[in-house]
Amino acid sequence: MIPSSSNHNNLAQNVIEAISTSSSTPDPTTASLIAALKQAELESMRQDTDQRKLYARLIFWMVSIWLFAIFLVIVFTGMKSFTISTCGFFLRHKTSDYTINFSLSDNVLIALITTTTINVCAFFLAVTQYLFPSKKKESNTNDSV
């Protein structure tokens, strides 16, 4: 089990308190340990922030592309058929037309739109709650050990 950042912070705070209360004047080694511990916590928080920024950006683009794909399916369904013209410039042949017929039944389209909307919203909510946890105080059940 990976310890959560709040448990890590509680543990670090407990270590700092234990070291600082063990003697009234900390020796240089203790002071350097406390400074190193605080520096490690700061680096951990910076790394968490960088990762949150990265994954927030990736989630945004994934959801945007996903929704754009569903938009295209809806547009193609509304058009029923469309023609793509290829020029001789691309194929080095004479100009050709390709007709694409695209249709989905109403039930399939409703199911696609409904499930996609629910999945995108649930995915976005779950990932953002993981990346940006609430700042509520947790009960200190581990402090009694």
N, C-alpha and C positions, 0 to 999 in steps of 0.2 A: 504494500500500500504506500502510495506516495504521500508524504505529509503535506498538508495544506499550508499556505503561506501564513495563515493566522497561527497555526500550531508552531511553525518555525519561528515566528516573531515572539510568541509566548516563551518558547524555549530559550531563545536568545536573550529575552528580557530577564528570564529567571537566572540565566548564567551571569549576566551583568550584575544583577542584584546580589547574587551569592558571592561573587568576587569582591564587589565593592563593600559588602557588609562584613566580610571576613576579617578585615582589619581597617582601622581608621585611616591609615595612610597607605594607599596602594604602592607596591614597589614598581619599579619601571617595567618589569616583565608583565605584571598584571595590567598596567596601563596600556602597554603595547598590544596585549591580547584583546582588551576592550576596544581599542581603536581598530584593530584588524577585523574584529567581529562586526563592528558598525560599518566598516568599509565593505565587507562582504554582503551585508544586508542591503546597503545602498546599490551595489552592483546588481544584486538579485532583482531589486525593484526596477532598475533601469532596463534590465533584460526583459522583465515582464512587460514593461511599457512598450518596448520596441516590438515584442512579439504580438502584443495586442493591436498595435497599429498595423502591422503587416497582415494579420489574419482578418482584421476588420475590413481592410481594403480588398483582400481576396474574397471574402464573403460577399461584399457589395458587388463585385464584378461577376461572381458566379450566379448570384440571384438575378442580376440584371440580364445576363446572357440567357439564363433559363426562361425568364419571363419574355424576352424578345423572341425566343424560339416558339413559345406558345402563341405569341402574337402573330408570328408568321403562319402558323398552322391555321389560326382563325381566319386570317386574310386569304390564304389559299383556298380554304373551304368556302369562303364567301364568293370567290371568283369562279369556282367550279372547274374552269379550265383556263389555261393561259398558253401563249405561244412564245417560244424562245427562238429568235432568229440568230443563226450563226453566219458570220460573214466569211467570205473566201479568205480574208486577211488572216483569220485564225487557223483555218483548216486547209488552206491552199487548194480549196475546191470551190465549186460554185456555192452560192448562198443557199442555205437549207433552213427550213422551218421545222421546229419540233413542237408538237402540241402535247401538253401535259394535262391530264385530267386528274383532279384531286377532289375527293369528296369523302366526307365522314357523315355518318348518320347523326341525327340530333342527339340521340342517347349517348353515343360515343363522345361527341363534342361536349355535352354537359358533364359527363364523367371526367373528361380530360381537364376541363377548366376547373371543376370543383376540387379534384384531387391535387392538381398542381397548385392551386391557391392555398389549400390547407397545408400541403407539404412544404411549400416555400415559406409560409408564415411560421410554421412550427420549427423548421430548420433554422431560420433566421433568429427566432426567439431563443431556441436552445443554445445556439452557439454564442450569441451575444450575452446571455446570462452566464455562460461559462467564462467568457473572456472578460466580462465586466461584472464581477460579483458585487452584490450589495454590501454596503459598509456597516451592516447591523452588527452589534456586539454579540458574540457567541458566548454561551454560558461556559464558565471556566470549570469544566468537569475534570480536566487534566491536572488542575492545580492541587487537588486533594491527594495526589499520589506522593 
